[in-house]
Amino acid sequence: MPDGPRQDAWIHLDVQPGDSLSTLFDRAGLPASQWLDVQALGEDAEPLLQARAGDVIDILAHADGQLQQVRKSLDTISTLVIARRNGQLQARIERRRTELRQRALEGRIAHSLSQAVRTAGGTPVLSLQLARIFGDRLDLRHRVRNGDHFTAIYESQLLDGEPVETGAVLAARLLLGGKSYEAFRYTDASGRTAYYDADGLPYERSILRAPLRYTRISSGFSLRRFDPVLHVWRAHDGVDYAAPTGTPIEAAADGRVAFAGRAHGYGRLIEVRHFDGYSTRYAHLSAFASGLHQGAAVVQGQIIGYVGASGEATGPHLHFEIRVRGAPRNPRTVALPGGHAIPRPELARYRSSIQPLLARLDLPAKTADTMLASDDAVPAGSEGADPGPTPWRSTPTHGTRGRRSPTAKAARAMAAHAQMSTIGPRRPDARTAAQLHG
């Protein structure tokens, strides 16, 4: 028997196995027209449409049964909010206010860098960042030996004093076989952000092999792979980087946008043409960065879009391709030219900016961490901190077609999901999922 809504009453729903969007709204005592309005938001409401058993959904409704607001937590910081304004439902990502702190971590390497970071109390995200920073110049798989050492200074998002999200690495040092390798994060006058050594030479190649902060590689490049959506064997022309919905995606290199729109199984797709016949593709996006359009110039490290699961995808991830004169190449192994050194006129500024970080790298990590923690925290969202993306947009519920309105194919897929599919046992999200394909 449905629990009828009362005036301005919040209804707390625990998602059960077998639930769908329609059964959840029916249990809340809301008419079918209300969940159809949510469904019309298409991919903007994707986290709600893909709710799993064990998730919690909060609904605010009036006595007449009209939906006013739906809330679903996405992670510790972010919540999907669908609210009615001026008669239309709008979707957005709401982020709790956090503090941005700098932290220091060091450790002795016994078997691998990732294990050393984990043993020292670091997160998988920190481990992946260090591997990404040094991986293009150093063969970490074969160079790392027992007794080597790492130090990292990085940003951390704190919620109520507790770390909830690992931010960017600001400086890092690897001692491999008695030789020191240092990397510093720096944004040059053109807006390009990259990692450089003390002399201003880049660690990264001219094209990034992984243009985002990902949690794991869910599917690699392959000439023949079983497609989990179409259930056929075919080539997989790129690498799938699993990451939470809304994770920023960067341009892998300087270039010009050749395409930004929907493209069959790719979903929301960006293609960027670079130099010497190189091009990159970014697929399954939840949204494009504001102002991005065909013909726009982009620089390496510029945010161009956000991770999603549009098109033929089974979960949120970035499908990333590197092509050479149109032919797909493995982004993890393709030979790439070197990156951009810091321009000579900027070297003095660069060397001055890294001095405080260099001094902290020379300190024991506990001492450096205490010093960093005593600095004033920066509230996320204030000047100097990135509050994170809010890629979801409003969409009219009366069928007006706009840039964010679902295509007919997407609408049919959402309808089938809401009306027919059931919610099975709770699965890990993109941070811990064993396999995400698409």
N, C-alpha and C positions, 0 to 999 in steps of 0.2 A: 504494500500500500504506500503510495508516494507520500512523502512528508511535505505538505503544502507550504509554500513560502508565505512569510508574513511581511508586513511593511518593513522595508530596510533590514531584512533578516539575512544574516550570513549563514550559509549552509555548508557544513564541513563534510566532505565526501572522501572516504578511503576507497581507492580504486581496487576492485576485486577481480580475480580471474574470470574471464568471460564478459567483463564490462566493455561497452563501446560508448562513444560519445552520446548516442541516443539513449542508452540505458541509464547513463549517469544523469542526464537531464530529466529523464522520466522519474528517477528516484528522487530528484530534487523537487518534483512537482511542477516542472516547467513544460509548456507546450512544445510540440515538435518544431514550430516555427523558430524557436529561440536557438536550438542547436543548429538549425539550418543557416541561421544568420552567422553563427560562429564558423560553420563550414565554408561559407562564402568568402571568408578571409583567406582561404587557401593556405599557401605555405606560411603566411604570417602567423597562423595558428597551429603550425606543424607540431610544436612540442606538446600541445594539448591533444591534438588528434592522435598522437603516437604515445599517449599515456600508457604506462605499464602497471601491472598489479603491484601494490605497495606505494604507488604515488599518492599524493594528497592534493585535492582540488577544492578551492574555496569559491563559493558562488554567492553573489549578492543579488537579490531579486525583490521587486515590489510585489504588493499583494495581488496585482492584476496578472502576475506571472511574467512580466517583462524583465528580461535579464538586464542587469545594470553593470555587473563586473564579474570577471572570472580571474582567479589568481592561481598560478602553478609555479612552485619553486623549481628552478633549473639547476642551481647549485647553491653553495653557501652564500654567494653574493648576489646572484641574479634571479629575478622572478619575471615570468611572463605575465603581463597584465593586459586583459582585454576589457575595455570599458566603453560604455555608451556615451557619446557626446553629440549633441545636436541631432539626436535620432539615429546616429550611425555608430557601429562598433569600430573601435580603433585598437590596434595591438601595438604594444611597445615592450621593450625590455627595461625593467627597473632595477637599478643597481644600488645596493646598500652603501652608505658612505663608509669608506675605509681610510686607513692611514698608510702612507707610503714611507717605508723605512729602508735604509741601506743596511745590509747584513754582510758579515764575513764568514767564510767557511774554509777549512783546510783539512787535508788528510793525506795519509800515506797510502800509496797504491800497492796492493798485493797481487791482484790478478787482472783487474781491468779498471778503467777510469769510472765507469758507471757504478761498479760495486764499491769503489772507494768513496764516491759521493754519497751513496746510500748509507754506508757504514758511518760516515761522518755526520749523518743526520740531514743530508740534502734530499731534495725531491727529484723524481724522474725528470721533471721539466728542466731543472738545473743541469742534470746530467746530459740531457739531449742538447741543451744550449752549448755546453762546453765542447761536446763532440762536433757540433755544427761549426763552432768558431774555429777550432784547430784542425778539423778533419780534412780540409782541402789542402793544407800545407804539410801536415804530419800524418803519417800512416799509423794511427793510434792502435790498430789491431796488432801490428808487429813491432812498433817502437816502444810501447809501454812495457816496463819490467818491474819485477818485485823490488820495492825500495824507492821507486819514483814518488813524486809528491805533487799535489795540486793545491792551489789557493784561488779562491774566487770572492769577489766583491759584487754583490747583486742587490737588486731591489726586491722588496717583499711587501705584499699587501697585508695589513693587519686589520682584523675585525675584533673589536673588544679586546685588543691587546694580544690576540692570537694570530699567528700567520695562517692565511687562507689561500694565498695565491703567490706563486713565484713570478717576479717580474724579470726585467732585462738584466743580463750580466753587464756590469760596468767595466770591470777589469778582471783579468785572470792570469795566472802563471802556472806553467807546467815545468817541473824539473825532471827531465828525461835523460838518464845516463849521465847525470852531472851537468847537463846543459840546460840553460834557462830559456823558456819561450814565454813572452809576455804579450798580451792582447788587450787593447783598450777600445772602448766604444766611443765613437766620435761622429758628430754630424757636421758636415762641411758647409761652406757658404751657400752651396746650391741646394741644400736640404737632404743630401744623401747621407744615410747613416750606415756605418760599417765598422769592422774591427781591424785595427792596425797595430803593427809592432811599434817599438819605441822610436824607430826611424821614419814612421809614417808610411811604411809599405803594407799593402793589404794582405789579410789572411784569406779573405774570400776570393773566389774566382769572379770574373766579370759577369757571370750569370749564377745566381744562387741555385743550389741544388734542392733546397727546401725553403720556400719563401713564406714560412709561417712558423709559429711555435706549435708543434704538433705533439701528440701524446705517444704515438707509435705509427709504424708503417703497417697498414692493414692489408695492402696488396701491392705487389711489386710489378715491375715491367716484365712482360712476358709475350712471346710470340704466339702462345696458345694457352689460354686460361679458361676455366669453366665460369661463365657469367652467371652470378647468383640471381640475377633478375630475369634474364631471358632464358636461362637454363640451356645454353648452347656453348660450344667451345669456340672461342675466337681470340684474336690478339688483344692484349691489354697494352695500350700505347703509352702509358704513363705510370706514375707511382701514386698510390692513394695514401695520403697523410691523414690519419684520424685525429680529430680535434673537436672540442665542443662547438655547438652552433654559435655563431657570432664571433669566432676567433678572427682577428684581422689577418688579411692576406696581403703580402707586399709584392710589388713589381720585382721580378727576379733580376731585371737589368734595365738600363736606360732603353727607351724605345718609344713607339707610337702605337696607340690602340687601333688594331685593325678590325676588331669586332667586339661588341658588348651587347648581349641580348640572349634570347633563348635559342637553343640549337638541339632539338631532338633529345636523345638520351643524355646529353651533357647537362640539360637543365640550363640554369643561368651560366653563361660562358663568357670569358674574356680571352681574347687572343691579342698578344702584343708582338709586334715585329721589331727585331733588334738589328744588330750589325751583321755583315758578312753572311746573310742567309739564315741566321738564327731567329727562331720565334718560340714563344711559350704560350701554353694554354692553361686556363684555370677554370675548372668545371664544378658543377653542383652547388654553386654559391647560393646563400640565402639573400644576399643583397649586394648591389654595387656601391662603391664609395660615392659620396655626393659629388656631382659634377663630372663624373667619368662618362665619356662618350667616345664614339668612333672618331678617330683622328686626333684625340688628345695625346699630348706628349707626357710621358711619365719618366721618373727617375728611379733608380734602384733603391728599394727600401720604402718607397711611397705606398701607402695603403690604397689598394684598388678595389677591395671587396671583402666579403665576410663568409666564413665557412657555413655551409648548409647541407641540405640533402635533396636539392631540386633535381628534376630529371629522373633518370633510372639509377636510384641510389637506395641502399638499405639502411643507411645511417649517416650522420653528419661527418663529412670528411672533404678534403680537397683532392680532386683528381688533377695532377700536375703533369704536363707534358713539355718536353724540350724537343723541338724539331729543327733539323738542319736541312735547308732548302726543301722543306715540306715533308721530309721523311722523319718519322718518330725515332728518337734515340733514348736510351735508358738514362734518366736524369741522375741516377746515382753513380754512373760509371763513364758517361760520355766525356771525352776530352774537351776541356774548356779553356779559353784564353785567360790570362791573368787579369786581376781586378785593377781598379783605378787607385794609384798612389795619391796621397794628399798633395794638392798643388803647392808648389814651392812658396808662393806668397803666404800660404796659411800655416807653414811648418812651425813658425815661432809661436803662433796662437795654439796650435795643437800640443806642442811640447810643454807649454805653460799649463794647459788644461789637464794634462795627465800627471803632473807632479804630485798633487795630493793623493791620487790613486796609487801611484808608484810608492809613495811613502807608506801607505796603508798595507800594500802587499808585502813590504819589508817587515811589518810587525807580526807577532804571533796572532793567529786568528782570534783568540779569545780577547786579547787586548784591543784589536781593531774593532771587533764586534761591540765591545763595551763602549768604545769611543763613538761608533756610528749610532748606537742605540741612544746615546745621550743627546744626539742632535735633535733639533725640533722635527717632529713628524709633519709630513705634508699631507693634508686631507686629500684623498683621491677625488678628483673633479675640480680642485682648485688649481691655481697657476703652478705649472711645473709638474703636474701629474695628469696622467691619461685616465679619464673616467671610464674608458672602455666604449665599445661600439654600441649603438642602439639601432640595429639595422631594420627593425620592423616598422612598417608604415601603416597609416590608416587606409582602409578600403571601404567604400560605400557598400551597404548590405542590400541595396536595391538593384544591383546588377550593373551599375555604371562601370564601364571598362576604363581602367587607368593603367599606369605603368606597373602597379603592383597587383592588378587583378589577375586571378588564375586563368590560364588558358583552358579551353574546353577539355583538353586531355587531363590537365591537372584537376579540374573541377570534378570530372568523372571519377578520377582516382580517389579524391578526397571523399566523394559521396560513397564510393564502394567501401572505403576504409571505415567511415562512420556508421554505415548501415549494416555491413556484413561482417567485417573483421572483428575478432574478439581479442581481448587483452589477456595474454598468457602469463606464465610465471615471470616475475620481475627479472629483467636482464641488466647487466652492467651498462653504464652509460659510456659515452665516447672516451672518457678518461681511462676506463679499465676494460673495455670490450675486447674479447679474445679475437674477434675478426669482424671487420667492417669492409664490405665490398662495394663495388659500383663503378 
